[in-house]
Amino acid sequence: MQNILVTGGAGYIGSHMVLALLDAGLNNITVLDDLSTGVQRAIPTGVNFIEGNVGNVRLISEILTEQNIDTIFHFAGSISVPESIEKPTKYFTNNTNNTTVLARTAAQYGEKYDKDVRFIFSSTAAVYGPSEIPVQETHKLEPASPYGESKLRAEVNLFILAKNHPHFKLGILRYFNVVGADALGRAGLWGKGESLMQFANDVAVGKAEKLKIYGTDYPTPDGTAVRDFIHVNDLVGAHVNLARKMEDVPKGSGEKFLLNVGYGEGHSVRQVAAAYTKALGEDLKTEDAPRRNGDLGSVIADITQLKAKLNWRPAYAGNLEGMVKTGLIWAQKMAKKERPS
């Protein structure tokens, strides 16, 4: 892993990925981002930045060749479940079509120059159907939203490419719910978002009055949705470990990786609100609201395969308040900068 391309590297998870690579001593990094949701200031000084879209074949070919890329971390995409219901075409374009274009171009590049290209794809637990127990990678695939469906279709196309292009080394990580910010305060949520953490942060720093809790009648202990929340630092750490693991895959073995990334434990939305209250030292105001289309009651990861295949040692497992606190500190820092002097 010498020359690395990070798509979506100006966004939330992508910017943390760049920091994790730099922390690991990997300096030959190129970030490709169209800045539709990311911000250029998220990219550390000295990192090569190119503004553009991952669906641009000519641009991708130039980057791969000129930068001699051997590893691609693909984060660029659209991630809002509610928006995907309103604008499904956008999601199938950004998440399915553009991912396929990027991967196909990378596979052809590897074939042309007789070199292995590692491709690690940012997928999602939204590909799964509902489950009362932690979901394994073999769980029924039943997306409840165009977002989940767009990611699943991308996965299918990636597996086809990997089967037919031996130089194309594939790793897919299905994320559960990512929270928090860089522990050293170098990155966090940039710009606007539609995650539970973003909404809670907005309330915590006075940008919103109340945190809406969508759905209070789910078959869960307190009636609110339960999710497997994972700290962003632990998530990107899993990516580094996977890339290292993929370097050791023997040529011609055909081995591919498909792994859940979470902690294997769930917390409800009300528990997240309580963690914010504790971190703030005052109540985080909430408001009950109807369920949203596309949301499931409970989604928790079975991470047996993750632990078996990667030497992954998460720092924040079991520490919901610690995860929330890092994100809150970042939000407070950003809010302070935004206030007029």
RODO-2510 file (C-alpha; in nm, 4 decimals, decimal comma):
residues 341
     n   res          X          Y          Z
     1     m     0,0000     0,0000     0,0000
     2     q     0,2104     0,2844    -0,1322
     3     n    -0,0026     0,5108    -0,3533
     4     i    -0,3548     0,5615    -0,2275
     5     l    -0,6727     0,7168    -0,3673
     6     v    -0,9437     0,8240    -0,1214
     7     t    -1,2699     0,9186    -0,2902
     8     g    -1,4946     1,1416    -0,0825
     9     g    -1,1911     1,2348     0,1258
    10     a    -1,3282     1,5821     0,1974
    11     g    -1,6286     1,4374     0,3794
    12     y    -1,6906     1,3067     0,7298
    13     i    -1,5584     0,9497     0,7154
    14     g    -1,3216     1,0122     0,4243
    15     s    -1,1374     1,2915     0,6064
    16     h    -1,0871     1,0645     0,9071
    17     m    -0,9574     0,7968     0,6699
    18     v    -0,6938     1,0353     0,5376
    19     l    -0,5823     1,1132     0,8934
    20     a    -0,5619     0,7427     0,9792
    21     l    -0,3433     0,6784     0,6747
    22     l    -0,1138     0,9677     0,7621
    23     d    -0,0934     0,8435     1,1220
    24     a     0,0112     0,5025     0,9838
    25     g     0,3004     0,6660     0,7991
    26     l     0,1365     0,6513     0,4561
    27     n     0,1945     0,9838     0,2814
    28     n     0,1314     0,9263    -0,0897
    29     i    -0,2392     1,0033    -0,0761
    30     t    -0,4665     1,1557    -0,3385
    31     v    -0,8149     1,2768    -0,2443
    32     l    -1,0853     1,2933    -0,5128
    33     d    -1,4015     1,4776    -0,4118
    34     d    -1,6595     1,6825    -0,6019
    35     l    -1,7250     1,8945    -0,2882
    36     s    -2,1000     1,8458    -0,3219
    37     t    -2,1149     1,7675     0,0509
    38     g    -1,7493     1,7657     0,1570
    39     v    -1,5352     2,0706     0,2264
    40     q    -1,1815     2,1305     0,1053
    41     r    -1,0601     2,2494     0,4456
    42     a    -1,1143     1,8945     0,5735
    43     i    -0,8154     1,7777     0,3692
    44     p    -0,4835     1,8031     0,5585
    45     t    -0,2073     2,0221     0,4215
    46     g     0,0245     1,8323     0,1889
    47     v    -0,2356     1,5824     0,0678
    48     n    -0,2900     1,5889    -0,3090
    49     f    -0,6453     1,7080    -0,3805
    50     i    -0,8352     1,6780    -0,7085
    51     e    -1,1863     1,8151    -0,7469
    52     g    -1,3977     1,5864    -0,9615
    53     n    -1,6541     1,3090    -0,9855
    54     v    -1,5827     0,9370    -0,9512
    55     g    -1,8045     0,8715    -1,2536
    56     n    -1,5628     1,0552    -1,4838
    57     v    -1,3765     0,7726    -1,6601
    58     r    -1,1151     0,9951    -1,8203
    59     l    -1,0320     1,1676    -1,4922
    60     i    -1,0152     0,8396    -1,3008
    61     s    -0,7871     0,6846    -1,5623
    62     e    -0,5521     0,9833    -1,5431
    63     i    -0,5373     0,9722    -1,1633
    64     l    -0,4730     0,5977    -1,1485
    65     t    -0,1969     0,6151    -1,4070
    66     e    -0,0273     0,9404    -1,3074
    67     q    -0,0338     0,8628    -0,9343
    68     n     0,0456     0,4919    -0,9820
    69     i    -0,2437     0,4023    -0,7496
    70     d    -0,2455     0,0587    -0,5851
    71     t    -0,5174     0,1080    -0,3203
    72     i    -0,8569     0,2780    -0,3432
    73     f    -1,0792     0,3627    -0,0466
    74     h    -1,4164     0,4514    -0,1939
    75     f    -1,6332     0,6729     0,0302
    76     a    -1,7896     0,9077    -0,2257
    77     g    -2,1653     0,8639    -0,2420
    78     s    -2,5060     0,9724    -0,1136
    79     i    -2,6090     0,8505     0,2321
    80     s    -2,9486     0,9872     0,3439
    81     v    -3,2265     0,7289     0,3731
    82     p    -3,5110     0,9884     0,3647
    83     e    -3,3585     1,1690     0,0671
    84     s    -3,3142     0,8403    -0,1187
    85     i    -3,6901     0,7813    -0,0977
    86     e    -3,7547     1,1248    -0,2472
    87     k    -3,4735     1,1097    -0,5062
    88     p    -3,3998     0,7440    -0,5861
    89     t    -3,2422     0,8210    -0,9249
    90     k    -2,9749     1,0328    -0,7549
    91     y    -2,8838     0,7372    -0,5335
    92     f    -2,8639     0,4795    -0,8086
    93     t    -2,6503     0,7214    -1,0094
    94     n    -2,4110     0,8167    -0,7299
    95     n    -2,3939     0,4913    -0,5373
    96     t    -2,4430     0,2222    -0,8004
    97     n    -2,3472     0,3610    -1,1400
    98     n    -2,0549     0,5785    -1,0328
    99     t    -1,9126     0,3080    -0,8065
   100     t    -1,9277     0,0629    -1,0948
   101     v    -1,7572     0,3086    -1,3305
   102     l    -1,4796     0,3726    -1,0793
   103     a    -1,4263     0,0041    -1,0076
   104     r    -1,4368    -0,1015    -1,3725
   105     t    -1,1803     0,1648    -1,4610
   106     a    -0,9592     0,0445    -1,1748
   107     a    -0,9922    -0,3180    -1,2851
   108     q    -0,8978    -0,2317    -1,6429
   109     y    -0,6038    -0,0245    -1,5174
   110     g    -0,4758    -0,3198    -1,3132
   111     e    -0,5117    -0,5494    -1,6116
   112     k    -0,3362    -0,3085    -1,8472
   113     y    -0,0343    -0,2578    -1,6216
   114     d    -0,0320    -0,6090    -1,4713
   115     k    -0,0593    -0,4805    -1,1156
   116     d    -0,2882    -0,5524    -0,8240
   117     v    -0,5346    -0,2833    -0,7223
   118     r    -0,7006    -0,3069    -0,3819
   119     f    -1,0539    -0,1627    -0,3772
   120     i    -1,2254    -0,1107    -0,0409
   121     f    -1,5898    -0,0133    -0,0688
   122     s    -1,7918     0,1784     0,1883
   123     s    -2,1189    -0,0160     0,2097
   124     t    -2,3935    -0,0200     0,4689
   125     a    -2,6054    -0,2262     0,7055
   126     a    -2,9038    -0,0802     0,5177
   127     v    -2,8690    -0,3737     0,2753
   128     y    -3,0125    -0,6052     0,5438
   129     g    -3,3690    -0,6823     0,6323
   130     p    -3,5020    -0,6576     0,9890
   131     s    -3,3669    -0,8978     1,2502
   132     e    -3,4246    -0,9609     1,6198
   133     i    -3,0696    -1,0930     1,6559
   134     p    -2,7309    -0,9527     1,5430
   135     v    -2,7059    -0,9830     1,1660
   136     q    -2,4357    -1,1890     1,0016
   137     e    -2,3002    -1,1153     0,6544
   138     t    -2,5180    -1,4031     0,5304
   139     h    -2,8368    -1,2482     0,6686
   140     k    -3,1239    -1,1932     0,4265
   141     l    -3,0589    -0,8973     0,1980
   142     e    -3,3764    -0,6921     0,1987
   143     p    -3,3093    -0,3181     0,1745
   144     a    -3,5920    -0,0992     0,3030
   145     s    -3,4816     0,2093     0,1087
   146     p    -3,3353     0,3090    -0,2282
   147     y    -3,0183     0,4002    -0,0365
   148     g    -2,9732     0,0409     0,0802
   149     e    -3,0730    -0,0973    -0,2587
   150     s    -2,8253     0,1284    -0,4400
   151     k    -2,5411     0,0040    -0,2208
   152     l    -2,6445    -0,3580    -0,2635
   153     r    -2,6506    -0,3278    -0,6413
   154     a    -2,3031    -0,1743    -0,6268
   155     e    -2,1826    -0,4717    -0,4211
   156     v    -2,3167    -0,7158    -0,6799
   157     n    -2,1357    -0,5345    -0,9610
   158     l    -1,8124    -0,5266    -0,7607
   159     f    -1,8211    -0,9008    -0,7015
   160     i    -1,8693    -0,9590    -1,0745
   161     l    -1,5682    -0,7398    -1,1527
   162     a    -1,3546    -0,9175    -0,8923
   163     k    -1,4504    -1,2552    -1,0337
   164     n    -1,3454    -1,1590    -1,3852
   165     h    -1,0407    -0,9414    -1,3115
   166     p    -0,7790    -1,1230    -1,0988
   167     h    -0,5825    -0,8027    -1,0374
   168     f    -0,8893    -0,6369    -0,8826
   169     k    -0,8746    -0,7151    -0,5093
   170     l    -1,2056    -0,6477    -0,3372
   171     g    -1,2966    -0,5627     0,0194
   172     i    -1,6469    -0,4540     0,1238
   173     l    -1,7227    -0,3149     0,4676
   174     r    -2,0850    -0,2851     0,5704
   175     y    -2,1010     0,0022     0,8176
   176     f    -2,3479     0,0228     1,0962
   177     n    -2,4033     0,3700     1,2539
   178     v    -2,0962     0,5916     1,2589
   179     v    -2,0601     0,8572     1,5292
   180     g    -1,7988     1,0705     1,7002
   181     a    -1,5042     1,2743     1,5814
   182     d    -1,1276     1,2475     1,5718
   183     a    -1,0023     1,2112     1,9285
   184     l    -0,7304     1,4711     1,8644
   185     g    -0,9799     1,7273     1,7378
   186     r    -0,8492     1,7338     1,3812
   187     a    -1,1739     1,6358     1,2076
   188     g    -1,5416     1,5713     1,2653
   189     l    -1,8691     1,6316     1,0881
   190     w    -1,8049     1,8855     0,8116
   191     g    -2,0952     2,0828     0,6701
   192     k    -2,4493     1,9556     0,6871
   193     g    -2,5644     1,6015     0,7523
   194     e    -2,8774     1,4038     0,8280
   195     s    -2,7510     1,1573     1,0873
   196     l    -2,8741     1,1224     1,4435
   197     m    -2,5420     1,2650     1,5628
   198     q    -2,5730     1,5713     1,3413
   199     f    -2,9237     1,6424     1,4657
   200     a    -2,8195     1,5916     1,8299
   201     n    -2,5145     1,8124     1,7870
   202     d    -2,7308     2,0887     1,6392
   203     v    -2,9526     2,0828     1,9472
   204     a    -2,6523     2,0705     2,1790
   205     v    -2,4938     2,3838     2,0287
   206     g    -2,8192     2,5766     1,9943
   207     k    -2,8738     2,5427     1,6198
   208     a    -3,1960     2,3468     1,6727
   209     e    -3,4503     2,3465     1,9538
   210     k    -3,5213     1,9753     1,9947
   211     l    -3,3952     1,6372     1,8776
   212     k    -3,6772     1,4605     1,6978
   213     i    -3,7061     1,0937     1,7899
   214     y    -3,8601     0,9250     1,4885
   215     g    -4,0637     0,6285     1,6073
   216     t    -4,1444     0,5439     1,9694
   217     d    -4,3440     0,2244     1,9127
   218     y    -4,0773    -0,0116     1,7839
   219     p    -4,0545    -0,3569     1,9508
   220     t    -3,7473    -0,2488     2,1480
   221     p    -3,6952    -0,2018     2,5251
   222     d    -3,7854     0,1693     2,5219
   223     g    -3,9815     0,1807     2,1954
   224     t    -3,7187     0,3761     2,0012
   225     a    -3,4966     0,2431     1,7256
   226     v    -3,1847     0,0527     1,8286
   227     r    -2,8599     0,0806     1,6350
   228     d    -2,5029    -0,0454     1,6575
   229     f    -2,3070     0,2789     1,6932
   230     i    -1,9370     0,2732     1,6047
   231     h    -1,6817     0,5500     1,6539
   232     v    -1,5401     0,6889     1,3313
   233     n    -1,1787     0,6375     1,4468
   234     d    -1,2436     0,2673     1,5034
   235     l    -1,4190     0,2430     1,1669
   236     v    -1,1311     0,3872     0,9645
   237     g    -0,8894     0,1776     1,1681
   238     a    -1,0690    -0,1293     1,0352
   239     h    -1,0087     0,0003     0,6815
   240     v    -0,6347     0,0272     0,7397
   241     n    -0,6249    -0,3252     0,8806
   242     l    -0,8261    -0,4610     0,5887
   243     a    -0,5969    -0,2983     0,3338
   244     r    -0,2962    -0,4515     0,5102
   245     k    -0,4675    -0,7897     0,5105
   246     m    -0,5422    -0,7613     0,1398
   247     e    -0,1737    -0,7008     0,0679
   248     d    -0,1048    -1,0513     0,1955
   249     v    -0,3637    -1,2232    -0,0244
   250     p    -0,1771    -1,4594    -0,2622
   251     k    -0,2097    -1,3800    -0,6300
   252     g    -0,4718    -1,5886    -0,8007
   253     s    -0,6404    -1,6931    -0,4747
   254     g    -0,9590    -1,5060    -0,5582
   255     e    -1,0120    -1,4239    -0,1902
   256     k    -1,2538    -1,1376    -0,1299
   257     f    -1,3653    -0,9746     0,1932
   258     l    -1,7194    -0,8901     0,3010
   259     l    -1,7370    -0,7779     0,6633
   260     n    -1,9755    -0,6060     0,9008
   261     v    -1,8202    -0,3194     1,0965
   262     g    -1,9806    -0,2386     1,4293
   263     y    -1,9357    -0,3362     1,7922
   264     g    -2,1981    -0,6078     1,8129
   265     e    -2,4016    -0,4129     2,0678
   266     g    -2,7004    -0,1851     2,0350
   267     h    -2,8130     0,1441     2,1862
   268     s    -3,1504     0,3102     2,1432
   269     v    -3,2116     0,6645     2,0272
   270     r    -3,3232     0,7546     2,3790
   271     q    -2,9963     0,6150     2,5167
   272     v    -2,8039     0,8326     2,2721
   273     a    -3,0000     1,1372     2,3878
   274     a    -2,9219     1,0429     2,7496
   275     a    -2,5507     1,0176     2,6636
   276     y    -2,5654     1,3691     2,5208
   277     t    -2,7382     1,4918     2,8342
   278     k    -2,4599     1,3447     3,0457
   279     a    -2,1860     1,4881     2,8260
   280     l    -2,3518     1,8320     2,8214
   281     g    -2,4345     1,8446     3,1901
   282     e    -2,7886     1,9517     3,1017
   283     d    -3,0917     1,7992     2,9331
   284     l    -3,0823     1,7521     2,5586
   285     k    -3,4371     1,8419     2,4636
   286     t    -3,6212     1,5831     2,2544
   287     e    -3,9537     1,5558     2,0749
   288     d    -4,1324     1,2346     1,9788
   289     a    -4,2237     1,2053     1,6113
   290     p    -4,3754     0,9398     1,3812
   291     r    -4,1596     0,6722     1,2226
   292     r    -3,9816     0,7585     0,8978
   293     n    -4,0163     0,5454     0,5873
   294     g    -3,7190     0,3149     0,5373
   295     d    -3,6174     0,2939     0,9054
   296     l    -3,5914    -0,0426     1,0813
   297     g    -3,6560    -0,1083     1,4489
   298     s    -3,3282    -0,2744     1,5387
   299     v    -3,0043    -0,3342     1,3469
   300     i    -2,7043    -0,4772     1,5334
   301     a    -2,3934    -0,6293     1,3794
   302     d    -2,2604    -0,9782     1,4227
   303     i    -1,8858    -0,9073     1,4016
   304     t    -1,7554    -1,2631     1,4309
   305     q    -1,5977    -1,2456     1,0843
   306     l    -1,4470    -0,9024     1,1459
   307     k    -1,2720    -1,0228     1,4601
   308     a    -1,1600    -1,3465     1,2965
   309     k    -1,0119    -1,1921     0,9818
   310     l    -0,8671    -0,8598     1,0991
   311     n    -0,6433    -0,7735     1,3903
   312     w    -0,8865    -0,5003     1,4917
   313     r    -0,8844    -0,3553     1,8414
   314     p    -1,1505    -0,0847     1,8776
   315     a    -1,0899     0,1887     2,1316
   316     y    -1,4497     0,2963     2,1933
   317     a    -1,6468    -0,0303     2,2152
   318     g    -1,8894    -0,0115     2,5073
   319     n    -1,8295     0,3609     2,5568
   320     l    -2,1305     0,5413     2,4112
   321     e    -2,0726     0,8523     2,6212
   322     g    -1,7095     0,8711     2,5069
   323     m    -1,8155     0,8443     2,1430
   324     v    -2,0791     1,1127     2,1834
   325     k    -1,8388     1,3407     2,3710
   326     t    -1,5803     1,3503     2,0902
   327     g    -1,8489     1,4486     1,8406
   328     l    -1,9915     1,7077     2,0778
   329     i    -1,6506     1,8689     2,1399
   330     w    -1,6026     1,9001     1,7639
   331     a    -1,9502     2,0500     1,7159
   332     q    -1,8876     2,3031     1,9910
   333     k    -1,5529     2,3949     1,8344
   334     m    -1,7138     2,4483     1,4935
   335     a    -2,0042     2,6477     1,6403
   336     k    -1,7591     2,8769     1,8184
   337     k    -1,5796     2,9497     1,4903
   338     e    -1,9093     3,0296     1,3215
   339     r    -2,0168     3,2871     1,5797
   340     p    -1,9556     3,6495     1,4829
   341     s    -1,6745     3,8083     1,6793
***
